[in-house]
């Protein structure tokens, strides 16, 4: 951590006063110290603290002392979180008790050597930028060598989610996994199926948030972990897609993640005015610390999951996957449920899988009409740009002999046209302001409330988006025309 926020120092000073009053030594451990050694910025303020014993009771008392929230995390291992707000800053203090009789025994039972360092809290407060470290497994040397080493041979068997965490660190820190870890992870793979969906979700989405997600996901695939997490992807391995693709189905899905990695970094291949809005859109967190960026890559990984079930080979040898988007969306529903995604996150992934072909259809139209743009965003809403970006990654991951790579520039231009409508012409094309209300329609035409009113409002909004009407009078005139045509006029 380059700069230590004053609010954090002030909070830890109060923690040390609490520790002194209890006569118990407290230690800073884990990722906070690791990131300090790397001078790496942290996403959010989360600090791990270790105590010899009684962590749950101590954390509960500390929460009361600091007027914060107490959240038990793992009663079996004695871990709890204290959440406080200082100077408007949210700070999470994760308190755990030693896994062993001493601090050194505890550090030797942690996941990776780069996380097996500690500092006495009082020492850190005296010299926060360079505290004396307790480092029995030489974690600083591993940091310097950019190597990820497990602390002990049974680390993955003890907690199989560490398999995902290993590749998360590889992706986040751009480290190299020690080769000795691979067989240890392989033997622990069966246990990964018993890890809670929430823990899998947190590690997987943390991987997908990085700019090297494809490296980690491909490594998980080679290890066999992807088969455990998403058995629905297995039928796509080795499945030929024909002349439009240069990769099998699963290989294409992995390449889609790689393409998203590449352009989601800074959107450099897009026009300058779009880069800022796209960056902000993808960075928006739908749930704390889980942004659209990671969800778009998840959708890219899953987008063709329905292909194996819909594969046909025609008489001329051409391979088709008609309807795979519907099958894929149905499969994706179960997959995101296992990950315990929020409703909004799950809706994004499933909607993108269902509609991922639509941008391609729009890109082939001789002219993009306002009606087509309106209908696309009417269907997808806030997930529209996510669908467009997933399609773009999908398109760039498709380079078979019949895959018209010469059309890439034209397709990018059409993609930008649709994105410009969303970000810069929303009130004109995407979400026109309402000209009349349902109540006004009911009063004017003596209609009861019901689906007919919604249909009229929808037709009026679409006509606005097309530019056919602009005033309330024109909206009422259109409503009368539609009612006359249906024979429903009063």
C-alpha positions as CSV (number, residue, x, y, z in Angstrom):
1,X,0.0,0.0,0.0
2,X,1.6,3.3,-1.1
3,X,-0.3,5.7,1.2
4,X,-1.9,4.5,4.4
5,X,-5.2,6.4,5.0
6,X,-5.2,8.3,8.2
7,X,-8.6,6.8,9.0
8,X,-7.0,3.4,9.0
9,X,-4.1,4.4,11.3
10,X,-6.5,6.0,13.7
11,X,-8.7,2.9,13.8
12,X,-5.8,0.6,14.3
13,X,-4.5,2.8,17.1
14,X,-7.9,2.3,18.9
15,X,-7.6,-1.4,18.3
16,X,-4.2,-1.4,19.9
17,X,-5.6,0.5,22.9
18,X,-8.3,-2.2,23.2
19,X,-5.7,-5.0,22.9
20,X,-3.6,-3.4,25.7
21,X,-6.6,-3.2,27.9
22,X,-7.2,-6.9,27.4
23,X,-3.6,-7.8,27.9
24,X,-3.6,-9.7,24.6
25,X,-1.0,-9.3,21.8
26,X,-2.5,-8.5,18.4
27,X,-0.8,-9.1,15.0
28,X,-1.3,-7.7,11.6
29,X,-1.1,-10.7,9.1
30,X,-1.7,-11.7,5.6
31,X,-2.6,-9.7,2.5
32,X,-2.4,-6.2,4.1
33,X,1.3,-6.7,4.8
34,X,1.9,-8.4,1.5
35,X,0.5,-5.5,-0.4
36,X,2.5,-3.1,1.7
37,X,5.7,-4.9,0.7
38,X,4.6,-4.7,-3.0
39,X,3.6,-1.0,-2.6
40,X,0.3,-2.2,-4.2
41,X,-2.9,-0.3,-3.9
42,X,-5.7,-2.2,-2.3
43,X,-9.4,-2.3,-3.3
44,X,-11.1,-1.4,-0.1
45,X,-9.6,-1.4,3.4
46,X,-9.6,-4.9,4.7
47,X,-7.1,-5.8,7.4
48,X,-6.4,-9.3,8.8
49,X,-5.6,-9.4,12.5
50,X,-4.5,-12.5,14.5
51,X,-4.9,-13.2,18.2
52,X,-3.7,-16.2,20.2
53,X,-7.2,-17.4,21.2
54,X,-10.8,-16.2,21.8
55,X,-11.1,-14.3,18.5
56,X,-14.9,-14.4,18.4
57,X,-15.4,-12.9,21.8
58,X,-12.6,-10.4,21.3
59,X,-14.0,-9.3,17.9
60,X,-17.5,-8.9,19.5
61,X,-16.1,-6.7,22.3
62,X,-14.0,-4.7,19.8
63,X,-17.1,-4.0,17.7
64,X,-18.9,-2.7,20.7
65,X,-15.9,-0.6,21.7
66,X,-15.6,0.9,18.2
67,X,-19.3,1.1,17.7
68,X,-19.0,-1.0,14.6
69,X,-20.8,-4.1,13.3
70,X,-19.8,-7.7,14.4
71,X,-20.0,-10.3,11.7
72,X,-19.1,-13.9,12.5
73,X,-17.3,-15.5,9.5
74,X,-16.3,-19.0,10.6
75,X,-17.1,-20.2,14.1
76,X,-15.2,-23.4,13.5
77,X,-11.9,-21.7,12.9
78,X,-12.7,-18.7,15.1
79,X,-12.9,-15.9,12.6
80,X,-15.0,-12.8,12.7
81,X,-15.2,-9.4,11.0
82,X,-15.6,-6.0,12.6
83,X,-16.9,-3.3,10.3
84,X,-16.4,0.3,11.2
85,X,-16.7,3.7,9.4
86,X,-14.1,6.3,10.1
87,X,-14.1,9.7,8.4
88,X,-16.6,8.3,5.9
89,X,-14.3,5.3,5.1
90,X,-15.5,1.7,5.5
91,X,-12.8,-0.4,7.2
92,X,-13.1,-4.2,7.7
93,X,-11.1,-5.8,10.4
94,X,-11.0,-9.6,10.1
95,X,-10.0,-11.1,13.4
96,X,-8.8,-14.8,13.6
97,X,-7.2,-16.9,16.3
98,X,-4.0,-18.8,15.9
99,X,-4.3,-22.2,14.1
100,X,-1.7,-23.6,16.3
101,X,-0.1,-23.0,19.7
102,X,2.1,-20.0,18.5
103,X,2.1,-17.3,15.9
104,X,4.8,-19.1,13.9
105,X,2.7,-22.3,13.9
106,X,-0.3,-20.2,12.7
107,X,1.8,-18.6,9.9
108,X,3.1,-22.0,8.7
109,X,-0.6,-23.2,8.3
110,X,-1.6,-20.3,6.1
111,X,-2.2,-20.7,2.3
112,X,0.8,-19.2,0.6
113,X,4.2,-18.0,1.8
114,X,3.5,-14.4,0.6
115,X,0.6,-14.3,3.0
116,X,2.5,-15.9,5.9
117,X,4.1,-12.7,7.3
118,X,3.1,-10.9,10.5
119,X,3.9,-7.8,12.5
120,X,3.0,-6.9,16.0
121,X,0.3,-4.3,15.8
122,X,2.2,-2.0,18.3
123,X,5.3,-2.3,16.1
124,X,3.4,-1.5,13.0
125,X,2.0,1.6,14.6
126,X,5.4,2.8,15.5
127,X,6.8,2.3,12.0
128,X,3.8,1.7,9.6
129,X,5.9,2.1,6.5
130,X,8.6,-0.4,7.5
131,X,7.6,-2.5,10.5
132,X,9.7,-5.4,11.6
133,X,8.2,-8.5,10.0
134,X,7.9,-12.0,11.4
135,X,8.5,-14.1,8.3
136,X,9.2,-17.8,9.1
137,X,8.7,-19.0,5.5
138,X,10.6,-16.2,3.8
139,X,7.6,-14.7,2.2
140,X,9.6,-11.5,1.3
141,X,11.9,-13.6,-0.9
142,X,8.9,-15.1,-2.7
143,X,7.5,-11.6,-3.3
144,X,10.8,-10.5,-4.7
145,X,11.0,-13.5,-7.0
146,X,7.3,-13.1,-7.9
147,X,6.6,-16.8,-7.0
148,X,3.6,-18.3,-5.4
149,X,4.4,-21.2,-3.1
150,X,2.1,-23.1,-0.8
151,X,2.9,-23.0,2.9
152,X,2.6,-26.7,3.4
153,X,1.8,-29.8,1.2
154,X,-1.8,-30.2,2.6
155,X,-2.8,-26.6,2.1
156,X,-5.2,-27.4,-0.8
157,X,-6.6,-30.5,0.7
158,X,-7.3,-28.5,3.9
159,X,-9.3,-25.9,2.0
160,X,-9.8,-26.6,-1.8
161,X,-10.9,-23.1,-2.5
162,X,-7.2,-22.2,-2.3
163,X,-6.9,-23.8,-5.7
164,X,-8.9,-20.8,-7.1
165,X,-7.2,-18.4,-4.8
166,X,-3.8,-19.5,-6.2
167,X,-4.8,-18.6,-9.7
168,X,-6.4,-15.4,-8.4
169,X,-3.0,-14.3,-7.0
170,X,-1.3,-15.4,-10.2
171,X,-3.7,-13.1,-12.2
172,X,-3.8,-10.2,-9.7
173,X,-0.1,-10.0,-9.0
174,X,1.3,-11.4,-12.3
175,X,3.2,-14.1,-10.3
176,X,4.4,-17.5,-11.3
177,X,2.9,-20.6,-9.5
178,X,5.5,-22.9,-8.2
179,X,5.4,-26.1,-10.2
180,X,5.3,-28.2,-7.1
181,X,1.9,-26.8,-6.3
182,X,0.2,-28.4,-9.4
183,X,0.1,-32.1,-8.2
184,X,-1.0,-30.9,-4.8
185,X,-3.9,-29.0,-6.3
186,X,-4.8,-31.9,-8.6
187,X,-5.2,-34.3,-5.7
188,X,-7.4,-31.9,-3.9
189,X,-9.7,-31.2,-6.9
190,X,-12.6,-33.5,-5.8
191,X,-13.0,-31.3,-2.7
192,X,-13.7,-28.3,-4.8
193,X,-17.2,-29.5,-5.5
194,X,-18.0,-29.3,-1.8
195,X,-16.9,-25.6,-1.4
196,X,-19.8,-23.2,-0.9
197,X,-21.0,-21.4,-4.0
198,X,-20.4,-18.0,-2.2
199,X,-16.7,-18.8,-1.7
200,X,-16.3,-20.1,-5.3
201,X,-18.1,-17.0,-6.6
202,X,-15.8,-14.6,-4.6
203,X,-12.6,-16.1,-5.9
204,X,-13.8,-16.7,-9.5
205,X,-15.1,-13.1,-9.9
206,X,-12.0,-11.8,-8.3
207,X,-10.1,-13.6,-11.1
208,X,-12.3,-12.2,-13.8
209,X,-11.9,-8.7,-12.4
210,X,-8.2,-8.8,-13.3
211,X,-6.6,-8.0,-16.7
212,X,-5.1,-11.5,-16.8
213,X,-8.2,-13.5,-16.2
214,X,-7.7,-15.7,-19.3
215,X,-4.3,-16.9,-18.1
216,X,-5.9,-18.1,-14.8
217,X,-9.1,-19.6,-16.4
218,X,-7.0,-21.5,-18.9
219,X,-4.8,-22.9,-16.2
220,X,-7.9,-23.9,-14.2
221,X,-9.1,-25.7,-17.4
222,X,-5.8,-27.5,-17.8
223,X,-5.8,-28.6,-14.2
224,X,-9.4,-29.9,-14.5
225,X,-10.8,-27.4,-12.0
226,X,-13.1,-25.9,-14.6
227,X,-14.7,-29.3,-15.1
228,X,-15.6,-29.4,-11.4
229,X,-16.9,-25.8,-11.3
230,X,-18.8,-25.9,-14.6
231,X,-19.4,-29.5,-15.8
232,X,-21.8,-27.9,-18.4
233,X,-18.7,-26.7,-20.3
234,X,-17.1,-30.2,-20.6
235,X,-19.1,-31.3,-23.7
236,X,-17.6,-28.3,-25.6
237,X,-14.1,-29.6,-25.2
238,X,-12.8,-30.9,-28.6
239,X,-16.2,-30.2,-30.3
240,X,-15.5,-28.9,-33.8
241,X,-17.4,-25.8,-34.9
242,X,-16.8,-25.8,-38.6
243,X,-15.2,-23.3,-40.9
244,X,-16.3,-20.1,-39.1
245,X,-14.2,-21.0,-36.1
246,X,-10.6,-21.8,-35.6
247,X,-11.1,-23.3,-32.1
248,X,-13.4,-25.9,-30.6
249,X,-16.3,-24.7,-28.5
250,X,-14.6,-24.6,-25.2
251,X,-11.4,-23.2,-26.7
252,X,-13.5,-20.4,-28.3
253,X,-15.1,-19.6,-25.0
254,X,-11.7,-19.3,-23.3
255,X,-10.4,-17.1,-26.2
256,X,-13.5,-14.9,-25.7
257,X,-12.3,-14.2,-22.1
258,X,-8.8,-13.5,-23.5
259,X,-10.2,-11.0,-26.0
260,X,-12.3,-9.3,-23.2
261,X,-9.1,-9.1,-21.1
262,X,-7.4,-7.3,-23.9
263,X,-9.8,-4.5,-24.8
264,X,-11.6,-4.0,-21.4
265,X,-8.3,-2.6,-20.0
266,X,-8.6,0.8,-21.6
267,X,-10.9,0.4,-24.7
268,X,-8.1,1.8,-26.8
269,X,-9.6,0.3,-30.0
270,X,-12.8,2.3,-29.5
271,X,-13.3,6.0,-30.4
272,X,-12.0,8.4,-27.8
273,X,-15.5,9.7,-26.7
274,X,-16.7,6.2,-25.8
275,X,-13.7,5.2,-23.7
276,X,-14.7,7.2,-20.6
277,X,-18.4,6.1,-20.6
278,X,-17.4,2.4,-21.2
279,X,-14.8,2.5,-18.5
280,X,-17.3,3.8,-16.0
281,X,-20.0,1.4,-17.1
282,X,-17.8,-1.6,-16.7
283,X,-16.3,-0.4,-13.4
284,X,-19.8,0.0,-11.8
285,X,-20.1,-2.4,-8.9
286,X,-23.5,-4.2,-9.0
287,X,-22.5,-5.7,-5.6
288,X,-19.7,-4.4,-3.5
289,X,-16.3,-5.4,-5.1
290,X,-18.0,-7.1,-8.0
291,X,-18.3,-5.1,-11.2
292,X,-19.6,-5.5,-14.6
293,X,-16.1,-6.1,-15.9
294,X,-15.9,-9.5,-14.3
295,X,-19.5,-10.4,-15.2
296,X,-18.9,-9.6,-18.9
297,X,-16.0,-12.1,-18.8
298,X,-18.2,-14.6,-17.0
299,X,-20.8,-14.2,-19.7
300,X,-18.1,-14.6,-22.3
301,X,-17.0,-17.8,-20.7
302,X,-20.5,-19.2,-20.7
303,X,-22.0,-17.7,-23.9
304,X,-21.8,-20.8,-26.1
305,X,-22.5,-23.4,-23.3
306,X,-25.7,-24.4,-25.2
307,X,-23.8,-25.3,-28.5
308,X,-23.1,-29.0,-27.8
309,X,-26.8,-29.8,-27.4
310,X,-27.8,-27.9,-30.6
311,X,-25.0,-29.1,-32.9
312,X,-26.1,-30.4,-36.3
313,X,-24.2,-31.3,-39.4
314,X,-25.9,-30.6,-42.7
315,X,-25.6,-32.7,-45.9
316,X,-23.0,-30.3,-47.3
317,X,-20.9,-30.7,-44.2
318,X,-21.7,-27.3,-42.7
319,X,-22.1,-27.3,-38.9
320,X,-24.9,-25.3,-37.2
321,X,-25.9,-24.6,-33.7
322,X,-29.4,-23.2,-34.2
323,X,-31.1,-22.2,-31.0
324,X,-28.0,-22.6,-28.9
325,X,-28.6,-19.2,-27.3
326,X,-31.9,-20.4,-25.7
327,X,-30.4,-23.6,-24.5
328,X,-27.3,-21.8,-23.2
329,X,-29.4,-19.3,-21.3
330,X,-31.4,-22.1,-19.6
331,X,-28.1,-23.8,-18.6
332,X,-26.7,-20.4,-17.4
333,X,-29.6,-20.0,-15.0
334,X,-28.5,-23.1,-13.0
335,X,-24.8,-22.1,-13.2
336,X,-25.3,-18.6,-11.8
337,X,-27.5,-20.0,-9.1
338,X,-24.7,-22.3,-7.9
339,X,-22.5,-19.2,-7.7
340,X,-25.1,-17.4,-5.6
341,X,-25.0,-14.3,-7.8
342,X,-27.3,-11.4,-6.8
343,X,-30.4,-11.1,-8.9
344,X,-29.0,-8.2,-10.9
345,X,-25.7,-10.0,-11.6
346,X,-27.5,-13.2,-12.6
347,X,-29.9,-11.3,-14.9
348,X,-26.9,-9.7,-16.7
349,X,-25.1,-13.0,-17.3
350,X,-28.3,-14.9,-18.4
351,X,-29.6,-12.0,-20.6
352,X,-26.2,-11.7,-22.3
353,X,-26.0,-15.4,-23.0
354,X,-29.6,-15.4,-24.4
355,X,-29.0,-12.3,-26.6
356,X,-25.3,-12.6,-27.5
357,X,-26.1,-13.2,-31.2
358,X,-28.3,-10.0,-31.6
359,X,-25.5,-7.5,-32.0
360,X,-24.1,-9.6,-34.9
361,X,-27.5,-9.5,-36.6
362,X,-27.6,-5.8,-36.2
363,X,-24.1,-5.4,-37.6
364,X,-25.2,-7.1,-40.8
365,X,-28.1,-4.7,-41.5
366,X,-27.6,-2.3,-44.4
367,X,-28.6,0.5,-42.1
368,X,-29.2,0.6,-38.4
369,X,-32.6,2.0,-37.8
370,X,-33.7,3.8,-34.7
371,X,-36.4,1.2,-34.2
372,X,-33.9,-1.6,-34.1
373,X,-31.7,0.3,-31.6
374,X,-34.7,1.1,-29.4
375,X,-35.9,-2.5,-29.4
376,X,-32.5,-3.9,-28.6
377,X,-32.2,-1.7,-25.5
378,X,-35.9,-2.1,-24.6
379,X,-35.2,-5.8,-24.3
380,X,-31.8,-5.6,-22.6
381,X,-32.0,-2.3,-20.6
382,X,-28.8,-1.6,-18.7
383,X,-27.3,-4.9,-19.8
384,X,-27.3,-3.7,-23.4
385,X,-23.7,-2.5,-23.4
386,X,-22.6,-5.7,-21.6
387,X,-24.2,-7.7,-24.4
388,X,-22.5,-5.6,-27.1
389,X,-19.0,-6.0,-25.4
390,X,-19.5,-9.7,-25.0
391,X,-20.4,-10.0,-28.6
392,X,-17.3,-8.0,-29.6
393,X,-15.1,-10.4,-27.6
394,X,-16.9,-13.3,-29.2
395,X,-16.4,-11.8,-32.6
396,X,-12.7,-11.3,-32.1
397,X,-12.4,-14.8,-30.9
398,X,-13.8,-16.2,-34.1
399,X,-11.2,-16.5,-36.9
400,X,-12.1,-19.5,-39.0
401,X,-11.5,-19.6,-42.8
402,X,-15.1,-18.3,-43.5
403,X,-15.1,-15.8,-40.7
404,X,-14.9,-12.5,-42.7
405,X,-12.2,-10.8,-40.7
406,X,-12.2,-8.2,-43.4
407,X,-15.5,-6.9,-41.9
408,X,-14.0,-6.2,-38.4
409,X,-13.7,-2.5,-38.9
410,X,-17.2,-2.2,-40.3
411,X,-18.6,-4.2,-37.4
412,X,-16.7,-2.1,-34.9
413,X,-18.3,1.0,-36.5
414,X,-21.8,-0.5,-36.1
415,X,-21.0,-1.5,-32.5
416,X,-20.0,2.1,-31.7
417,X,-23.1,3.4,-33.4
418,X,-25.2,1.4,-31.0
419,X,-23.1,2.3,-28.0
420,X,-23.3,6.0,-28.9
421,X,-27.0,5.8,-28.9
422,X,-27.0,4.4,-25.3
423,X,-24.4,6.8,-23.8
424,X,-25.1,10.0,-25.8
425,X,-28.6,9.8,-27.2
426,X,-30.5,7.9,-24.6
427,X,-33.5,10.3,-24.3
428,X,-33.8,10.5,-28.0
429,X,-33.5,6.8,-29.0
430,X,-33.1,4.5,-26.0
431,X,-35.4,5.9,-23.2
432,X,-37.5,8.7,-24.5
433,X,-39.2,10.9,-21.8
434,X,-42.9,9.9,-21.4
435,X,-45.2,12.2,-23.4
436,X,-48.4,11.0,-21.8
437,X,-49.2,8.9,-18.8
438,X,-51.4,5.8,-18.5
439,X,-53.9,7.8,-16.4
440,X,-54.2,10.4,-19.3
441,X,-54.9,7.6,-21.8
442,X,-57.6,6.1,-19.5
443,X,-59.2,9.5,-19.1
444,X,-59.0,10.6,-22.7
445,X,-60.3,7.3,-24.2
446,X,-62.4,6.1,-21.2
447,X,-60.3,2.9,-20.9
448,X,-59.9,0.7,-17.8
449,X,-56.5,0.0,-16.5
450,X,-54.8,-3.1,-17.8
451,X,-52.5,-4.6,-20.4
452,X,-54.0,-2.4,-23.2
453,X,-52.7,0.7,-21.5
454,X,-49.2,-0.7,-21.3
455,X,-49.3,-1.7,-24.9
456,X,-50.3,1.8,-25.9
457,X,-47.6,3.4,-23.9
458,X,-45.1,1.0,-25.4
459,X,-46.2,1.9,-29.0
460,X,-46.0,5.6,-28.2
461,X,-42.5,5.2,-26.7
462,X,-41.3,3.3,-29.8
463,X,-42.8,5.9,-32.1
464,X,-40.9,8.6,-30.1
465,X,-37.6,6.6,-30.5
466,X,-38.2,6.3,-34.2
467,X,-38.8,10.1,-34.4
468,X,-42.3,9.8,-35.7
469,X,-43.9,11.7,-32.8
470,X,-42.6,14.5,-30.5
471,X,-45.5,16.0,-28.6
472,X,-48.3,14.9,-26.2
473,X,-50.9,15.7,-28.9
474,X,-49.1,13.5,-31.4
475,X,-48.9,10.7,-28.8
476,X,-52.7,10.9,-28.2
477,X,-53.3,11.0,-31.9
478,X,-51.3,7.8,-32.3
479,X,-53.2,6.1,-29.5
480,X,-56.5,7.0,-31.2
481,X,-55.2,5.5,-34.5
482,X,-54.3,2.3,-32.8
483,X,-57.6,2.1,-30.9
484,X,-59.6,2.8,-34.1
485,X,-57.6,0.1,-35.9
486,X,-58.4,-2.4,-33.2
487,X,-62.0,-1.4,-32.8
488,X,-61.4,-0.4,-29.2
489,X,-62.0,3.4,-29.4
490,X,-64.6,4.8,-27.1
